[in-house]
Amino acid sequence: LGGRLAFMTAARTDIDASVGYYGVGIDGLLREAHAIANPVLLHVPEEDHFVDKDAQKRMHDGLDDHPKVTLYDYPGEDHGFATEFGQRRSDASA
C-alpha cells in the first residue's frame, strides 16, 4: 500500500500488519501513532520529491521510538523507486 494508507490502516483498524512505500502525508497523522497496535513497516526514499526532508524528520521524530513501527530509509532514492517499471525504478533498492 501507499505509506499514508498503510499508516492509516494500522492506526484505525485491527489489521495484523501493514507495509507501505513512500510517506506522503504521514507527518500530518503522527497524533494517531498511539493507536498502532500491530507491526508497520514503512519504506522511505530519502530524496522523495513529494516528502521533503523536514517531513521525513518529523516522521522519524514521531515514530522511531514506537515499538511497532519500523522506518526503512533508502538514500538517494526518489518516490516510485519500487514501481514495477518506469524511469524512477531502482532495481537495487526495489
N, C-alpha and C positions, 0 to 999 in steps of 0.2 A: 504494500500500500504506500501511498504518499506519506511523508513524515507527519504532516498535520493530521491526516485521517487516522494513522496508526496511533498517534498520541491521544487523540480524542476518544478513540475506541477503547484504549487502555484505561483512560480516566473515567469514562462514562458507562462502561459495560463490564460484565464479568468474564470477558474473553480470557482464555488461558494464557495467551502470549500474543504480542504483536511485533512486527518488524516493519520499519518504514525507511524509505530512501528520501533524502533531502529534508529540509526542515522549515519550509515556508510557513511562517506564522506561529510556530511553536512558542517563540519567545513571548507572545501575547497570551498564551494559555498556561503559563507556568503556575498560576494560582491554583490550578486543578491537579497539580502533580501529587498532592497528598492523597488523592483518591486512587492512585495507581497501586493495585494490589498484586499484579502478576507481571512477569518479565516483559520488558520493552527493549528492543534493540533499534537504535537509530543510526543510519549511515549518513554522515555529514561531509560533503565535499567542501574543503576549506576555501575554494575560490568560486563558490556558488554566486552567480550574478543576481539571484533572487533573495539570498540570505546573506547580508553583509557581515563583516567581522564583528561589529557590535552586537548584532542579533545572535551570532554564534557564541559570543562570550556570555551573553545573558542565558542562553541555553545551558552552557556548561556551569555557570554560577548557580543556576536553579536546579540542575539535575545531577551533577557529578556525585553528590553525596547521597542520592536516592538509592536505596538498596535494590530496587527492582529495575532501574534504568541504566542502560549502557549506551554511551555515545561513541561511535567509532568514526574518527576523522580520517579524511583522505586528502593529504597535502597535494596541492597542485591541480586538483580535480574541480570540475565545474558541474553545475546542475545537469543531470542527464547522463552522467558518466557510465551508468549501468544499463542504459537503454539497449535494446536488442540490436539496434542499428543506428546509423547517423554519425555526423561529424563529432559530436561530443562524446561518443562512446570511447571508453578506455578499457581495452581488453585486460590490461594488467590489473587494474583496480576492480573491474567488474568480476 
